[in-house]
Amino acid sequence: MGAAEARRTGTGEALARSGPHIGNRAGVPRRFLRHPAQVVVLAFGFAVLLGALLLSLPIARTGPGGAPFITALFTSTSAVCVTGLVVVDTPSYWSGFGEAVILGLIQVGGFGIMTFASLLGLLVSRRMGLRTRLTAAAETKAIGLGDVKRVLLGVVRISVLFEVVTAAILAVRFATGYDEPIGRALYLGLFHAVSAFNNAGFALYSDSLMRFVEDPWVCLPIAIAVIAGGIGFPVLMELRRELRQPRRWSLHTKMTLTTTAALLAVGTVFVTASEWDNPATFGALSTPGRLLAGFFHAVMPRTAGFNAVDYGQMTDGTLLGTTVLMFIGGGSAGTAGGIKVTTFVLLLFVISSEVRGQRKVHAFDRQIEERVTRQALTVALLSVAAVMTSTLVLLQLTTHPTRDVLFEATSAFATVGLSTGITADLPTPAHLVLVALMFLGRLGPITLVSALALRERQLMYELPEGRPIIG
């Protein structure tokens, strides 16, 4: 064998050992699905299409014939992406089969988000260098570096626990407080518990939860389930092990819990004060009812989508503040949407460090990698671009005021499901824009961050520095 042939043979063996993305056994290139984020997108896309086909069946609708495909597609996307926006009245339009399909899609979507996000976190940590992996092992011990089975079982156990407990409380309340038959009470409790924990916001009442605005036995269990689902699976796992040892919490858990508590507190005060004297929302309620409603509507922008008052009657200031809360969203690797609270608070730390003249970003006695800050900035700016672009497009397709359109676009992208009541009135092209926004908002941040982390490479050279004028 000559030297050239040996080099060719060695190269061929190296390519064969390099992995399945180079080629399969038949010699066919396998560039498709070489990135795990592509699997996530295709899996959710398949679930959306399957749900749309099922909801298009005549058996899924109470009226004659099947639902129009656009209606079925919008509802399926909203359910799988656990958003909650609807173009038809859920309890009157869909049959029992249709409601069961929606419930199944919500569960699949919520479970899938928590699972895929956690597994992508595992994959990203495995692709890091040894030193970074050791740091990640200490800071993300809620996920770990290897036990995929434990991740899957943990998601299932946590989901079932919160959903069963919430369903039981709601079922008892519906049966004893509202004279619902036992079977109907159990069904209502289960549906709203699954919808709440998965931050979906679908309700089996035409007015969402407006009839329960002053009932703490309905509002508080749903709010707690929303918060738990929105915190994120890694945080829940870590709290289960080290609830009484906050000093041992990871940086991610500290950032998530601290920011979540702050946003809930600020949101409650803001919404309550802003709507206190509004006769169309909080003004007609008792003082305890106003406080309960204020807390409830500070929780829902975390991407839950339930409403106990009419958002269309809220003041412009409240809608703008709610839009900001929706855009921020909840915790990573959970059922919440938005840019995530860790992204938001990390950017605050970046601003704080820059104002103080510090070259490094520090948070909770930890130094933040420059790569992570770049990822946070990328996610935030691209999310702003997505919301602004879609808002401009929707304004061209409808005559609704800007405040309602911006609220709707943010709600869809952040997978919240809150609306001022314009969703059903929008034309079909606008519905397709919202479908794309829901899908992008649900999977965009996850796939983008994982793609950025997995694509990172070290340049073997440095370019000359440039200093453009800023500000």
C-alpha positions as a Markdown table, in Angstrom:
| # | Residue | x | y | z |
|---|---|---|---|---|
| 1 | Met | 0.0 | 0.0 | 0.0 |
| 2 | Gly | 1.4 | 3.4 | -1.1 |
| 3 | Ala | 1.6 | 6.4 | 1.2 |
| 4 | Ala | -1.1 | 8.2 | -0.7 |
| 5 | Glu | -3.4 | 5.2 | -0.5 |
| 6 | Ala | -2.7 | 4.9 | 3.2 |
| 7 | Arg | -3.6 | 8.5 | 3.8 |
| 8 | Arg | -6.9 | 8.0 | 1.9 |
| 9 | Thr | -7.7 | 4.9 | 3.9 |
| 10 | Gly | -6.9 | 6.6 | 7.2 |
| 11 | Thr | -9.0 | 9.5 | 6.3 |
| 12 | Gly | -11.9 | 7.2 | 5.4 |
| 13 | Glu | -11.6 | 5.4 | 8.7 |
| 14 | Ala | -11.6 | 8.7 | 10.6 |
| 15 | Leu | -14.7 | 9.8 | 8.8 |
| 16 | Ala | -16.4 | 6.6 | 9.6 |
| 17 | Arg | -15.6 | 7.0 | 13.2 |
| 18 | Ser | -16.6 | 10.6 | 13.4 |
| 19 | Gly | -20.3 | 10.0 | 13.9 |
| 20 | Pro | -23.7 | 9.4 | 12.2 |
| 21 | His | -23.9 | 12.9 | 10.8 |
| 22 | Ile | -21.3 | 12.1 | 8.2 |
| 23 | Gly | -23.0 | 9.2 | 6.6 |
| 24 | Asn | -25.1 | 6.1 | 7.3 |
| 25 | Arg | -24.4 | 2.4 | 6.6 |
| 26 | Ala | -25.7 | 2.8 | 3.1 |
| 27 | Gly | -23.4 | 5.7 | 2.4 |
| 28 | Val | -26.2 | 8.2 | 2.2 |
| 29 | Pro | -25.3 | 11.6 | 3.7 |
| 30 | Arg | -27.2 | 12.3 | 6.9 |
| 31 | Arg | -27.0 | 16.0 | 7.3 |
| 32 | Phe | -30.7 | 16.2 | 8.1 |
| 33 | Leu | -31.5 | 16.1 | 11.9 |
| 34 | Arg | -27.8 | 16.4 | 12.8 |
| 35 | His | -28.7 | 18.9 | 15.5 |
| 36 | Pro | -30.9 | 17.9 | 18.4 |
| 37 | Ala | -32.9 | 21.1 | 18.3 |
| 38 | Gln | -34.2 | 20.0 | 14.9 |
| 39 | Val | -35.7 | 16.9 | 16.5 |
| 40 | Val | -37.5 | 19.1 | 19.0 |
| 41 | Val | -38.9 | 21.3 | 16.3 |
| 42 | Leu | -40.1 | 18.4 | 14.2 |
| 43 | Ala | -41.6 | 16.6 | 17.2 |
| 44 | Phe | -43.7 | 19.6 | 18.2 |
| 45 | Gly | -44.6 | 20.2 | 14.5 |
| 46 | Phe | -45.8 | 16.6 | 14.2 |
| 47 | Ala | -47.8 | 16.9 | 17.4 |
| 48 | Val | -49.4 | 20.2 | 16.1 |
| 49 | Leu | -50.4 | 18.6 | 12.8 |
| 50 | Leu | -51.7 | 15.4 | 14.4 |
| 51 | Gly | -53.8 | 17.5 | 16.8 |
| 52 | Ala | -55.1 | 19.6 | 14.0 |
| 53 | Leu | -56.2 | 16.5 | 12.1 |
| 54 | Leu | -58.0 | 15.1 | 15.1 |
| 55 | Leu | -59.7 | 18.4 | 15.9 |
| 56 | Ser | -60.8 | 18.5 | 12.2 |
| 57 | Leu | -62.9 | 15.4 | 12.6 |
| 58 | Pro | -66.7 | 15.8 | 12.9 |
| 59 | Ile | -66.6 | 13.9 | 16.2 |
| 60 | Ala | -64.5 | 16.7 | 17.8 |
| 61 | Arg | -67.1 | 19.4 | 17.2 |
| 62 | Thr | -70.5 | 19.9 | 18.8 |
| 63 | Gly | -72.0 | 21.4 | 15.6 |
| 64 | Pro | -72.5 | 19.8 | 12.2 |
| 65 | Gly | -69.4 | 18.8 | 10.2 |
| 66 | Gly | -65.8 | 19.1 | 11.2 |
| 67 | Ala | -64.0 | 22.3 | 12.3 |
| 68 | Pro | -62.3 | 24.3 | 9.5 |
| 69 | Phe | -58.7 | 23.3 | 9.3 |
| 70 | Ile | -57.5 | 26.8 | 10.2 |
| 71 | Thr | -59.5 | 26.7 | 13.4 |
| 72 | Ala | -58.2 | 23.2 | 14.2 |
| 73 | Leu | -54.7 | 24.2 | 13.4 |
| 74 | Phe | -54.8 | 27.4 | 15.6 |
| 75 | Thr | -56.4 | 25.4 | 18.5 |
| 76 | Ser | -53.9 | 22.6 | 18.2 |
| 77 | Thr | -50.9 | 25.0 | 18.1 |
| 78 | Ser | -52.2 | 26.9 | 21.1 |
| 79 | Ala | -52.6 | 23.6 | 23.0 |
| 80 | Val | -49.3 | 22.0 | 22.1 |
| 81 | Cys | -47.5 | 25.3 | 22.7 |
| 82 | Val | -49.4 | 25.6 | 26.0 |
| 83 | Thr | -50.6 | 29.1 | 25.0 |
| 84 | Gly | -54.3 | 29.3 | 25.5 |
| 85 | Leu | -55.4 | 31.7 | 22.8 |
| 86 | Val | -58.6 | 30.6 | 21.1 |
| 87 | Val | -60.6 | 31.5 | 18.1 |
| 88 | Val | -63.7 | 29.7 | 19.2 |
| 89 | Asp | -65.4 | 29.2 | 22.6 |
| 90 | Thr | -63.9 | 26.0 | 24.0 |
| 91 | Pro | -66.8 | 24.6 | 26.0 |
| 92 | Ser | -69.5 | 25.2 | 23.4 |
| 93 | Tyr | -67.6 | 24.6 | 20.2 |
| 94 | Trp | -65.7 | 21.4 | 21.0 |
| 95 | Ser | -67.3 | 18.1 | 22.0 |
| 96 | Gly | -66.1 | 15.9 | 24.8 |
| 97 | Phe | -63.8 | 14.2 | 22.3 |
| 98 | Gly | -62.5 | 17.6 | 21.2 |
| 99 | Glu | -61.9 | 18.7 | 24.8 |
| 100 | Ala | -60.1 | 15.4 | 25.5 |
| 101 | Val | -57.8 | 16.0 | 22.4 |
| 102 | Ile | -57.0 | 19.5 | 23.6 |
| 103 | Leu | -56.3 | 18.2 | 27.1 |
| 104 | Gly | -54.0 | 15.5 | 25.7 |
| 105 | Leu | -52.2 | 18.1 | 23.5 |
| 106 | Ile | -51.6 | 20.3 | 26.5 |
| 107 | Gln | -50.1 | 17.5 | 28.5 |
| 108 | Val | -47.9 | 16.4 | 25.6 |
| 109 | Gly | -46.8 | 19.9 | 25.0 |
| 110 | Gly | -46.1 | 20.7 | 28.6 |
| 111 | Phe | -44.3 | 17.4 | 29.3 |
| 112 | Gly | -42.4 | 17.7 | 26.0 |
| 113 | Ile | -41.1 | 21.2 | 26.8 |
| 114 | Met | -39.9 | 20.3 | 30.3 |
| 115 | Thr | -38.3 | 17.1 | 29.0 |
| 116 | Phe | -36.7 | 18.4 | 25.8 |
| 117 | Ala | -35.4 | 21.5 | 27.5 |
| 118 | Ser | -33.9 | 19.5 | 30.3 |
| 119 | Leu | -32.3 | 17.0 | 27.9 |
| 120 | Leu | -30.9 | 19.8 | 25.8 |
| 121 | Gly | -29.4 | 21.2 | 28.9 |
| 122 | Leu | -27.7 | 17.8 | 29.5 |
| 123 | Leu | -26.5 | 17.7 | 25.9 |
| 124 | Val | -25.1 | 21.2 | 26.1 |
| 125 | Ser | -23.3 | 20.5 | 29.3 |
| 126 | Arg | -21.7 | 17.3 | 27.8 |
| 127 | Arg | -20.3 | 19.3 | 24.9 |
| 128 | Met | -18.4 | 21.7 | 27.3 |
| 129 | Gly | -14.8 | 21.4 | 28.2 |
| 130 | Leu | -13.8 | 19.4 | 31.3 |
| 131 | Arg | -13.4 | 22.5 | 33.6 |
| 132 | Thr | -16.7 | 24.0 | 32.3 |
| 133 | Arg | -18.4 | 20.6 | 32.8 |
| 134 | Leu | -17.2 | 20.4 | 36.4 |
| 135 | Thr | -18.5 | 23.9 | 37.0 |
| 136 | Ala | -21.8 | 23.0 | 35.3 |
| 137 | Ala | -22.0 | 19.8 | 37.4 |
| 138 | Ala | -21.9 | 21.9 | 40.6 |
| 139 | Glu | -24.2 | 24.6 | 39.3 |
| 140 | Thr | -26.8 | 22.4 | 37.5 |
| 141 | Lys | -26.9 | 19.5 | 39.8 |
| 142 | Ala | -30.7 | 19.5 | 39.6 |
| 143 | Ile | -30.2 | 18.1 | 36.1 |
| 144 | Gly | -26.9 | 16.2 | 36.4 |
| 145 | Leu | -24.7 | 15.2 | 33.6 |
| 146 | Gly | -25.9 | 11.8 | 32.6 |
| 147 | Asp | -29.0 | 10.1 | 33.9 |
| 148 | Val | -31.6 | 10.7 | 31.1 |
| 149 | Lys | -33.9 | 8.2 | 32.7 |
| 150 | Arg | -33.9 | 10.2 | 35.9 |
| 151 | Val | -34.8 | 13.3 | 34.0 |
| 152 | Leu | -37.8 | 11.7 | 32.3 |
| 153 | Leu | -39.1 | 10.0 | 35.4 |
| 154 | Gly | -38.6 | 13.2 | 37.4 |
| 155 | Val | -40.6 | 15.3 | 35.0 |
| 156 | Val | -43.4 | 12.7 | 35.1 |
| 157 | Arg | -43.5 | 12.5 | 38.9 |
| 158 | Ile | -43.5 | 16.2 | 39.4 |
| 159 | Ser | -46.2 | 16.8 | 36.7 |
| 160 | Val | -48.5 | 14.1 | 38.1 |
| 161 | Leu | -48.0 | 15.3 | 41.7 |
| 162 | Phe | -49.0 | 18.9 | 41.1 |
| 163 | Glu | -51.8 | 18.0 | 38.7 |
| 164 | Val | -53.4 | 15.4 | 41.0 |
| 165 | Val | -53.2 | 17.6 | 44.1 |
| 166 | Thr | -54.6 | 20.7 | 42.2 |
| 167 | Ala | -57.3 | 18.6 | 40.5 |
| 168 | Ala | -58.4 | 17.1 | 43.9 |
| 169 | Ile | -58.7 | 20.6 | 45.5 |
| 170 | Leu | -60.6 | 22.0 | 42.5 |
| 171 | Ala | -62.9 | 19.0 | 42.2 |
| 172 | Val | -63.9 | 19.2 | 45.9 |
| 173 | Arg | -64.6 | 23.0 | 45.5 |
| 174 | Phe | -66.6 | 22.5 | 42.3 |
| 175 | Ala | -68.7 | 19.7 | 43.9 |
| 176 | Thr | -69.3 | 21.4 | 47.3 |
| 177 | Gly | -69.4 | 25.0 | 46.3 |
| 178 | Tyr | -71.0 | 25.0 | 42.9 |
| 179 | Asp | -73.2 | 21.8 | 43.1 |
| 180 | Glu | -71.5 | 20.1 | 40.3 |
| 181 | Pro | -72.0 | 16.3 | 40.0 |
| 182 | Ile | -69.1 | 14.2 | 41.2 |
| 183 | Gly | -68.1 | 13.1 | 37.7 |
| 184 | Arg | -68.3 | 16.6 | 36.2 |
| 185 | Ala | -66.4 | 18.1 | 39.2 |
| 186 | Leu | -63.6 | 15.6 | 38.8 |
| 187 | Tyr | -63.4 | 16.3 | 35.0 |
| 188 | Leu | -63.4 | 20.1 | 35.6 |
| 189 | Gly | -60.8 | 19.7 | 38.3 |
| 190 | Leu | -58.5 | 17.6 | 36.1 |
| 191 | Phe | -58.8 | 19.7 | 33.0 |
| 192 | His | -58.1 | 23.0 | 34.8 |
| 193 | Ala | -55.3 | 21.4 | 36.9 |
| 194 | Val | -53.5 | 20.1 | 33.8 |
| 195 | Ser | -54.1 | 23.4 | 32.0 |
| 196 | Ala | -52.8 | 25.4 | 35.0 |
| 197 | Phe | -49.6 | 23.4 | 35.7 |
| 198 | Asn | -48.7 | 23.4 | 32.0 |
| 199 | Asn | -49.4 | 27.1 | 31.9 |
| 200 | Ala | -51.9 | 26.6 | 29.0 |
| 201 | Gly | -54.8 | 28.8 | 30.1 |
| 202 | Phe | -57.5 | 26.7 | 28.5 |
| 203 | Ala | -60.7 | 26.8 | 30.5 |
| 204 | Leu | -64.1 | 25.0 | 30.2 |
| 205 | Tyr | -66.0 | 28.2 | 31.0 |
| 206 | Ser | -66.8 | 30.7 | 28.3 |
| 207 | Asp | -65.7 | 33.6 | 30.6 |
| 208 | Ser | -62.5 | 31.7 | 31.6 |
| 209 | Leu | -62.4 | 32.1 | 35.4 |
| 210 | Met | -64.3 | 35.4 | 35.7 |
| 211 | Arg | -67.1 | 33.8 | 37.8 |
| 212 | Phe | -64.5 | 32.7 | 40.4 |
| 213 | Val | -62.7 | 36.1 | 40.7 |
| 214 | Glu | -63.4 | 36.3 | 44.5 |
| 215 | Asp | -63.1 | 32.5 | 45.2 |
| 216 | Pro | -59.7 | 31.7 | 46.7 |
| 217 | Trp | -60.4 | 28.0 | 46.6 |
| 218 | Val | -60.3 | 28.2 | 42.8 |
| 219 | Cys | -58.0 | 31.0 | 42.1 |
| 220 | Leu | -55.2 | 30.2 | 44.6 |
| 221 | Pro | -54.7 | 26.5 | 43.7 |
| 222 | Ile | -54.6 | 27.4 | 40.0 |
| 223 | Ala | -52.2 | 30.2 | 40.7 |
| 224 | Ile | -49.9 | 28.0 | 42.7 |
| 225 | Ala | -50.0 | 25.3 | 40.0 |
| 226 | Val | -49.1 | 28.0 | 37.4 |
| 227 | Ile | -46.1 | 29.2 | 39.5 |
| 228 | Ala | -44.9 | 25.6 | 40.0 |
| 229 | Gly | -45.1 | 24.7 | 36.4 |
| 230 | Gly | -43.5 | 28.0 | 35.4 |
| 231 | Ile | -40.5 | 27.8 | 37.7 |
| 232 | Gly | -39.0 | 25.0 | 35.7 |
| 233 | Phe | -38.1 | 21.4 | 36.3 |
| 234 | Pro | -34.5 | 21.8 | 37.3 |
| 235 | Val | -35.5 | 24.2 | 40.1 |
| 236 | Leu | -38.3 | 21.9 | 41.3 |
| 237 | Met | -35.9 | 19.0 | 41.4 |
| 238 | Glu | -33.3 | 20.9 | 43.4 |
| 239 | Leu | -35.9 | 22.2 | 45.8 |
| 240 | Arg | -37.1 | 18.7 | 46.4 |
| 241 | Arg | -33.7 | 17.7 | 47.6 |
| 242 | Glu | -32.4 | 20.8 | 49.3 |
| 243 | Leu | -35.4 | 22.9 | 50.2 |
| 244 | Arg | -34.0 | 23.7 | 53.7 |
| 245 | Gln | -30.5 | 24.4 | 52.5 |
| 246 | Pro | -30.7 | 27.6 | 50.4 |
| 247 | Arg | -27.0 | 28.2 | 50.7 |
| 248 | Arg | -26.4 | 25.0 | 48.5 |
| 249 | Trp | -28.8 | 26.1 | 45.8 |
| 250 | Ser | -27.3 | 26.5 | 42.4 |
| 251 | Leu | -27.0 | 29.9 | 40.7 |
| 252 | His | -29.8 | 29.1 | 38.3 |
| 253 | Thr | -32.2 | 28.3 | 41.2 |
| 254 | Lys | -31.2 | 31.4 | 43.1 |
| 255 | Met | -31.7 | 33.6 | 40.1 |
| 256 | Thr | -35.0 | 32.0 | 39.1 |
| 257 | Leu | -36.6 | 32.0 | 42.6 |
| 258 | Thr | -35.4 | 35.5 | 43.5 |
| 259 | Thr | -36.6 | 37.1 | 40.2 |
| 260 | Thr | -39.9 | 35.2 | 40.3 |
| 261 | Ala | -40.6 | 36.4 | 43.8 |
| 262 | Ala | -39.7 | 40.0 | 42.9 |
| 263 | Leu | -41.8 | 40.0 | 39.7 |
| 264 | Leu | -44.8 | 38.5 | 41.5 |
| 265 | Ala | -44.6 | 41.1 | 44.3 |
| 266 | Val | -44.1 | 44.0 | 42.0 |
| 267 | Gly | -46.8 | 42.7 | 39.6 |
| 268 | Thr | -49.3 | 42.3 | 42.4 |
| 269 | Val | -48.8 | 45.8 | 43.7 |
| 270 | Phe | -48.8 | 47.3 | 40.2 |
| 271 | Val | -51.9 | 45.5 | 38.9 |
| 272 | Thr | -53.9 | 46.0 | 42.2 |
| 273 | Ala | -53.1 | 49.7 | 42.4 |
| 274 | Ser | -53.7 | 50.3 | 38.7 |
| 275 | Glu | -57.1 | 48.6 | 38.6 |
| 276 | Trp | -58.2 | 49.4 | 42.2 |
| 277 | Asp | -60.8 | 52.0 | 41.2 |
| 278 | Asn | -61.6 | 50.7 | 37.7 |
| 279 | Pro | -65.4 | 49.9 | 37.9 |
| 280 | Ala | -65.1 | 47.5 | 34.9 |
| 281 | Thr | -62.5 | 45.3 | 36.6 |
| 282 | Phe | -61.5 | 45.5 | 40.3 |
| 283 | Gly | -63.7 | 48.5 | 41.3 |
| 284 | Ala | -66.8 | 46.4 | 42.0 |
| 285 | Leu | -65.0 | 43.8 | 44.1 |
| 286 | Ser | -64.6 | 43.7 | 47.9 |
| 287 | Thr | -61.2 | 44.6 | 49.3 |
| 288 | Pro | -60.1 | 41.0 | 49.8 |
| 289 | Gly | -61.4 | 40.3 | 46.3 |
| 290 | Arg | -59.3 | 43.1 | 44.8 |
| 291 | Leu | -56.2 | 41.8 | 46.5 |
| 292 | Leu | -56.9 | 38.3 | 45.3 |
| 293 | Ala | -57.6 | 39.5 | 41.8 |
| 294 | Gly | -54.4 | 41.6 | 41.9 |
| 295 | Phe | -52.3 | 38.6 | 42.8 |
| 296 | Phe | -54.0 | 36.3 | 40.4 |
| 297 | His | -53.4 | 38.7 | 37.5 |
| 298 | Ala | -49.8 | 39.1 | 38.5 |
| 299 | Val | -49.4 | 35.4 | 38.2 |
| 300 | Met | -51.1 | 34.8 | 34.9 |
| 301 | Pro | -48.7 | 36.9 | 32.7 |
| 302 | Arg | -46.1 | 34.2 | 33.6 |
| 303 | Thr | -47.7 | 32.6 | 30.6 |
| 304 | Ala | -50.8 | 30.9 | 32.1 |
| 305 | Gly | -53.6 | 32.7 | 30.2 |
| 306 | Phe | -56.5 | 32.4 | 32.6 |
| 307 | Asn | -58.3 | 35.6 | 33.4 |
| 308 | Ala | -60.7 | 36.5 | 36.2 |
| 309 | Val | -61.6 | 39.9 | 34.9 |
| 310 | Asp | -62.0 | 41.3 | 31.3 |
| 311 | Tyr | -58.6 | 42.4 | 30.0 |
| 312 | Gly | -60.3 | 44.4 | 27.4 |
| 313 | Gln | -61.6 | 46.7 | 30.1 |
| 314 | Met | -58.2 | 47.3 | 31.8 |
| 315 | Thr | -56.4 | 50.6 | 31.6 |
| 316 | Asp | -53.7 | 51.2 | 29.1 |
| 317 | Gly | -51.1 | 51.3 | 31.9 |
| 318 | Thr | -52.1 | 47.9 | 33.2 |
| 319 | Leu | -52.0 | 46.4 | 29.7 |
| 320 | Leu | -48.5 | 47.8 | 29.1 |
| 321 | Gly | -47.2 | 46.5 | 32.4 |
| 322 | Thr | -48.8 | 43.1 | 31.7 |
| 323 | Thr | -47.2 | 43.1 | 28.3 |
| 324 | Val | -43.8 | 43.5 | 30.0 |
| 325 | Leu | -44.5 | 40.7 | 32.4 |
| 326 | Met | -45.6 | 38.5 | 29.6 |
| 327 | Phe | -42.5 | 39.2 | 27.6 |
| 328 | Ile | -40.2 | 38.2 | 30.6 |
| 329 | Gly | -42.2 | 35.0 | 31.2 |
| 330 | Gly | -41.2 | 32.3 | 33.7 |
| 331 | Gly | -38.3 | 29.9 | 34.4 |
| 332 | Ser | -36.2 | 27.9 | 32.0 |
| 333 | Ala | -36.9 | 24.2 | 31.3 |
| 334 | Gly | -40.5 | 24.6 | 32.5 |
| 335 | Thr | -43.9 | 25.2 | 30.9 |
| 336 | Ala | -43.6 | 29.0 | 30.9 |
| 337 | Gly | -42.7 | 31.1 | 27.9 |
| 338 | Gly | -41.2 | 34.5 | 27.3 |
| 339 | Ile | -37.5 | 35.2 | 27.3 |
| 340 | Lys | -37.3 | 33.6 | 30.8 |
| 341 | Val | -36.6 | 35.3 | 34.1 |
| 342 | Thr | -32.9 | 34.2 | 34.1 |
| 343 | Thr | -32.4 | 36.0 | 30.8 |
| 344 | Phe | -34.0 | 39.1 | 32.2 |
| 345 | Val | -32.2 | 39.2 | 35.5 |
| 346 | Leu | -28.9 | 38.4 | 33.8 |
| 347 | Leu | -29.2 | 41.4 | 31.5 |
| 348 | Leu | -29.9 | 43.5 | 34.6 |
| 349 | Phe | -26.6 | 42.3 | 36.1 |
| 350 | Val | -24.9 | 43.1 | 32.8 |
| 351 | Ile | -26.2 | 46.7 | 33.0 |
| 352 | Ser | -25.2 | 46.9 | 36.6 |
| 353 | Ser | -21.7 | 45.8 | 36.0 |
| 354 | Glu | -21.3 | 48.2 | 33.0 |
| 355 | Val | -22.6 | 51.1 | 35.1 |
| 356 | Arg | -20.1 | 50.3 | 37.8 |
| 357 | Gly | -17.3 | 50.0 | 35.4 |
| 358 | Gln | -16.7 | 46.3 | 36.1 |
| 359 | Arg | -15.1 | 44.2 | 33.4 |
| 360 | Lys | -16.8 | 41.0 | 34.6 |
| 361 | Val | -20.4 | 40.3 | 35.3 |
| 362 | His | -21.1 | 38.9 | 38.8 |
| 363 | Ala | -24.3 | 37.5 | 40.2 |
| 364 | Phe | -24.9 | 35.9 | 43.6 |
| 365 | Asp | -21.2 | 35.5 | 44.3 |
| 366 | Arg | -20.5 | 33.9 | 40.9 |
| 367 | Gln | -18.8 | 35.2 | 37.8 |
| 368 | Ile | -20.9 | 34.9 | 34.7 |
| 369 | Glu | -19.3 | 33.6 | 31.5 |
| 370 | Glu | -19.1 | 36.1 | 28.6 |
| 371 | Arg | -20.7 | 33.4 | 26.4 |
| 372 | Val | -23.7 | 33.3 | 28.6 |
| 373 | Thr | -24.3 | 37.0 | 28.5 |
| 374 | Arg | -24.0 | 37.0 | 24.7 |
| 375 | Gln | -26.6 | 34.3 | 24.6 |
| 376 | Ala | -29.0 | 36.2 | 26.8 |
| 377 | Leu | -28.5 | 39.4 | 24.8 |
| 378 | Thr | -29.2 | 37.4 | 21.5 |
| 379 | Val | -32.4 | 35.8 | 22.8 |
| 380 | Ala | -33.7 | 39.1 | 24.2 |
| 381 | Leu | -33.0 | 41.2 | 21.0 |
| 382 | Leu | -34.3 | 38.5 | 18.6 |
| 383 | Ser | -37.4 | 38.2 | 20.8 |
| 384 | Val | -38.0 | 42.0 | 20.6 |
| 385 | Ala | -37.5 | 41.8 | 16.9 |
| 386 | Ala | -40.1 | 39.0 | 16.6 |
| 387 | Val | -42.7 | 40.8 | 18.6 |
| 388 | Met | -42.2 | 44.1 | 16.9 |
| 389 | Thr | -42.2 | 42.7 | 13.4 |
| 390 | Ser | -45.3 | 40.6 | 14.0 |
| 391 | Thr | -47.1 | 43.6 | 15.6 |
| 392 | Leu | -46.4 | 45.7 | 12.5 |
| 393 | Val | -47.7 | 42.9 | 10.3 |
| 394 | Leu | -50.8 | 42.5 | 12.4 |
| 395 | Leu | -51.5 | 46.2 | 12.3 |
| 396 | Gln | -51.6 | 46.0 | 8.5 |
| 397 | Leu | -54.0 | 43.1 | 8.6 |
| 398 | Thr | -56.5 | 44.5 | 11.1 |
| 399 | Thr | -58.1 | 47.8 | 12.3 |
| 400 | His | -57.7 | 47.1 | 16.0 |
| 401 | Pro | -55.8 | 49.6 | 18.1 |
| 402 | Thr | -52.1 | 49.3 | 18.6 |
| 403 | Arg | -52.4 | 48.5 | 22.3 |
| 404 | Asp | -54.6 | 45.5 | 21.6 |
| 405 | Val | -52.4 | 44.2 | 18.7 |
| 406 | Leu | -49.2 | 44.6 | 20.7 |
| 407 | Phe | -50.8 | 42.8 | 23.6 |
| 408 | Glu | -52.0 | 40.0 | 21.4 |
| 409 | Ala | -48.6 | 39.6 | 19.6 |
| 410 | Thr | -46.7 | 39.5 | 22.9 |
| 411 | Ser | -49.2 | 37.0 | 24.4 |
| 412 | Ala | -48.8 | 34.7 | 21.4 |
| 413 | Phe | -45.0 | 34.9 | 21.3 |
| 414 | Ala | -44.6 | 34.5 | 25.1 |
| 415 | Thr | -47.2 | 31.6 | 24.9 |
| 416 | Val | -49.4 | 33.3 | 27.5 |
| 417 | Gly | -52.9 | 33.2 | 26.1 |
| 418 | Leu | -54.2 | 36.4 | 27.5 |
| 419 | Ser | -56.2 | 38.6 | 25.1 |
| 420 | Thr | -58.2 | 41.8 | 25.1 |
| 421 | Gly | -60.9 | 39.9 | 23.1 |
| 422 | Ile | -59.7 | 40.4 | 19.5 |
| 423 | Thr | -58.4 | 36.9 | 18.7 |
| 424 | Ala | -61.6 | 35.6 | 17.1 |
| 425 | Asp | -62.2 | 38.8 | 15.2 |
| 426 | Leu | -58.8 | 38.7 | 13.4 |
| 427 | Pro | -58.7 | 37.6 | 9.7 |
| 428 | Thr | -57.2 | 34.3 | 8.7 |
| 429 | Pro | -53.8 | 35.7 | 7.7 |
| 430 | Ala | -53.5 | 37.2 | 11.1 |
| 431 | His | -54.4 | 33.9 | 12.7 |
| 432 | Leu | -51.6 | 32.3 | 10.7 |
| 433 | Val | -49.2 | 35.0 | 12.0 |
| 434 | Leu | -50.2 | 34.1 | 15.6 |
| 435 | Val | -49.8 | 30.4 | 14.9 |
| 436 | Ala | -46.2 | 31.1 | 13.7 |
| 437 | Leu | -45.6 | 33.3 | 16.7 |
| 438 | Met | -46.8 | 30.7 | 19.2 |
| 439 | Phe | -44.6 | 28.0 | 17.6 |
| 440 | Leu | -41.6 | 30.3 | 17.5 |
| 441 | Gly | -42.2 | 31.6 | 21.0 |
| 442 | Arg | -42.5 | 28.1 | 22.4 |
| 443 | Leu | -39.5 | 26.6 | 20.7 |
| 444 | Gly | -37.4 | 29.5 | 19.6 |
| 445 | Pro | -35.6 | 30.4 | 22.8 |
| 446 | Ile | -34.8 | 26.8 | 23.7 |
| 447 | Thr | -33.5 | 25.8 | 20.3 |
| 448 | Leu | -31.7 | 29.1 | 19.8 |
| 449 | Val | -29.8 | 28.8 | 23.1 |
| 450 | Ser | -28.9 | 25.2 | 22.6 |
| 451 | Ala | -27.8 | 25.9 | 19.0 |
| 452 | Leu | -25.6 | 28.8 | 20.1 |
| 453 | Ala | -24.0 | 26.6 | 22.8 |
| 454 | Leu | -23.4 | 23.7 | 20.6 |
| 455 | Arg | -22.1 | 25.8 | 17.7 |
| 456 | Glu | -19.5 | 27.6 | 19.7 |
| 457 | Arg | -16.0 | 27.2 | 18.4 |
| 458 | Gln | -12.6 | 28.7 | 19.2 |
| 459 | Leu | -11.1 | 31.0 | 16.5 |
| 460 | Met | -7.4 | 30.5 | 15.9 |
| 461 | Tyr | -6.8 | 34.1 | 15.3 |
| 462 | Glu | -7.8 | 37.6 | 16.6 |
| 463 | Leu | -8.9 | 40.6 | 14.6 |
| 464 | Pro | -7.7 | 44.1 | 15.4 |
| 465 | Glu | -10.0 | 45.9 | 18.0 |
| 466 | Gly | -12.4 | 48.5 | 16.9 |
| 467 | Arg | -14.1 | 51.1 | 19.1 |
| 468 | Pro | -17.3 | 52.5 | 17.6 |
| 469 | Ile | -18.9 | 55.4 | 19.5 |
| 470 | Ile | -21.8 | 54.1 | 21.6 |
| 471 | Gly | -24.6 | 56.4 | 22.7 |
